[in-house]
Amino acid sequence: MLYLAYKNLVSKPLNTILSVLLLMISIALATFVLQIRSQLNRHLESNIKPFDMVVGAKGSPLQLVLSSVLHIDNPTGNISFEKARNLVRGRMVKEKIPVAYGDNYKGIRILGTTKRYLTVYSARINRGRLNEKPFEVVLGDQAAKKIGLQIGDTFVSSHGLAESGFETHDEKPFTVTGILKPSGTVVDHLIITTLESIWQVHEHEDDHSANEDEHEGTHEEEEEHKEVHGIHDGAKHGEEQADMPSIFTEDYKEEHNEGHGKHEEERHVDHDLHKEEKEITSVLVKFRNPVGALQRSRFINEETAMQAALPKFEIERLMKFLGVGFQTINIMAIVILLFAGLSIFINLVKTVRERKQELALLRTYGANTLQLMLLVFMEALFLSLIGFVLGWVFGRLGVLAFSKFSTNSYGYHFAFGTPDSNELFVFIIVILTTLLAAILASLSIFKLNVSKIITDA
Amino acid sequence: MIQTSALQFAYDSSGIDAFSFPDIDLPPKENLLILGPSGVGKTTFLHLLAGLIPPKTGDVFIADNCLNRLTRKQLDRFRGQHIGLIFQNTHFIRSLTLLENLILRERISVKKNDRYRREELLMHLGLSNLLNKKVYHLSEGQRQRLSIALGVVHKPKVILADEPTSNLDDANCEKVISLLKKEAEICKSNLVIITHDQRVKSHFKNHINL
């Protein structure tokens, strides 16, 4: 019986192919969209989860979130390290992590930040050790694979976030001290270093141009190094007492005092100026209570020259935009599914009509009506199973192809996901559609007049 | 054995155009030829015997089973097991080969697969070398013989043949008749042939005219 159903399908290849093709396209579209949406959601969620608020330069809040949290867009601009840390202190603040951009290596962004950054993303070291000193870096898993550097290798960064060989900071090479385990978050696609590294790369640049005719340049730079170490140590100190509310301010005071003690007046002023110039891209903040994020962001947006964006809110907005696109594709998939169902139905009706004689013959062989209907059902199920499996495979191939593209341009990787509950739902819909088509098509089997058909032929 | 009593058939319920058929009582292994011109209801009679259509009145007994007391499903089953039909126009499953057609018939009718029986039958009918041919590639004579094979492969109690020779030349006609008689003998079944073909008459001692 099964064999006969199969043979019947094969003997009418054109009809069969049309039905299967329609079904396949519909399933491929539907599963593709489902996969992309769910994986994108998961990605975004795991990436924005550690933070409630981002403080950065004025501009589009979405851009700020995209650049500082998801590391895909360009930053809105720089803000003063100083001012930013004053804005995000207080009891409500659980976590505040400054991030600074500036450079890339082979298109991979080099992010200057503190160690807490890796902690909140639970990124752990795989090989080597964490970066301790300026110009030491750890590589995200994917980043390491892409640029192919090993521990101990050095490289020089290029200016800006886009890959270009124009401007390189040849004088300050970075050293890879470790490679991180894959974490499934943005960290995988970054090169992580300390804030100081970013500052120094660019300060050096400034010095270089400013002190072109001044032979004192090198000395000044050395002094700065010390200062920078001061900050670094302070930050580390703060980490150990994560509960302490305003790390930044206290660090700053410490540093400030230190500065007073160590340096003569003139140099201090000079230095203070420099410190004023220390800029970061943004500060990522986690509040103890999400309400805090709302209040604080309103305050920052209204009262300061900086802006605060709420990642969760911005991403929800983004997904709403994308949702329209997904919805459109979904509707297309449903329409095609309807056509596939219709095609299967027409196919079956034709089968039943054309094979009336054969069905009647089977009745004379002793097959009953139910068995004949079963035959039609099996043909239909064959069609839909083949269509579904092919469609599913093509959907997955689509995801893989898309993943390749998105990994290259956004560092977003989409996995070959196992069948999920949504797809089970699609499968059930397909089977139900098929069964409905089969039932409608096989109704005439009940009225099959065997005697007449046999005689008329 | 086949028995009928007071068989009547009508296409519509008014019963105006009803056909009446003579009672027959055929002991086991006996053959019967039913002769008559076109339009007297020969085929209708045969389909009544096969239970393909219900009679208006009267009963059909085959091997002591009253056909019109069986349910639809039981009747299908009974027909499959105990009746072999051979049609005037040959019917096959087009998407299957000759051999597949035979196997399918066996599967549906008796749910078993008697290879020895099949091969012997195909040899008798001279179809042994055509097993994997699609049925629509067969010649008229080959189709007629395959039709016979399909009618008797499951060793039915009753073989009902509707004009089995009308499309055949004299030589093939002779051959088909003798094959049918031989198979009926092997299967120990009743053979009932309806035809208007007078050539067949001499081969059977029992015949009735409609």
Boltz contact constraints between the chains, C-beta under 6 A:
constraints:
  - contact:
      token1: [A, 7]
      token2: [B, 95]
      max_distance: 6.0
  - contact:
      token1: [A, 7]
      token2: [B, 96]
      max_distance: 6.0
  - contact:
      token1: [A, 8]
      token2: [B, 95]
      max_distance: 6.0
  - contact:
      token1: [A, 11]
      token2: [B, 95]
      max_distance: 6.0
  - contact:
      token1: [A, 357]
      token2: [B, 91]
      max_distance: 6.0
  - contact:
      token1: [A, 358]
      token2: [B, 93]
      max_distance: 6.0
  - contact:
      token1: [A, 361]
      token2: [B, 91]
      max_distance: 6.0
  - contact:
      token1: [A, 364]
      token2: [B, 85]
      max_distance: 6.0
  - contact:
      token1: [A, 365]
      token2: [B, 80]
      max_distance: 6.0
  - contact:
      token1: [A, 365]
      token2: [B, 105]
      max_distance: 6.0
  - contact:
      token1: [A, 365]
      token2: [B, 108]
      max_distance: 6.0
  - contact:
      token1: [A, 365]
      token2: [B, 109]
      max_distance: 6.0
  - contact:
      token1: [A, 366]
      token2: [B, 76]
      max_distance: 6.0
  - contact:
      token1: [A, 366]
      token2: [B, 77]
      max_distance: 6.0
  - contact:
      token1: [A, 366]
      token2: [B, 79]
      max_distance: 6.0
  - contact:
      token1: [A, 366]
      token2: [B, 80]
      max_distance: 6.0
  - contact:
      token1: [A, 366]
      token2: [B, 108]
      max_distance: 6.0
  - contact:
      token1: [A, 366]
      token2: [B, 109]
      max_distance: 6.0
  - contact:
      token1: [A, 367]
      token2: [B, 108]
      max_distance: 6.0
  - contact:
      token1: [A, 368]
      token2: [B, 73]
      max_distance: 6.0
  - contact:
      token1: [A, 368]
      token2: [B, 76]
      max_distance: 6.0
  - contact:
      token1: [A, 450]
      token2: [B, 52]
      max_distance: 6.0
  - contact:
      token1: [A, 451]
      token2: [B, 47]
      max_distance: 6.0
  - contact:
      token1: [A, 451]
      token2: [B, 52]
      max_distance: 6.0
  - contact:
      token1: [A, 451]
      token2: [B, 53]
      max_distance: 6.0
  - contact:
      token1: [A, 454]
      token2: [B, 87]
      max_distance: 6.0
  - contact:
      token1: [A, 455]
      token2: [B, 43]
      max_distance: 6.0
  - contact:
      token1: [A, 457]
      token2: [B, 89]
      max_distance: 6.0
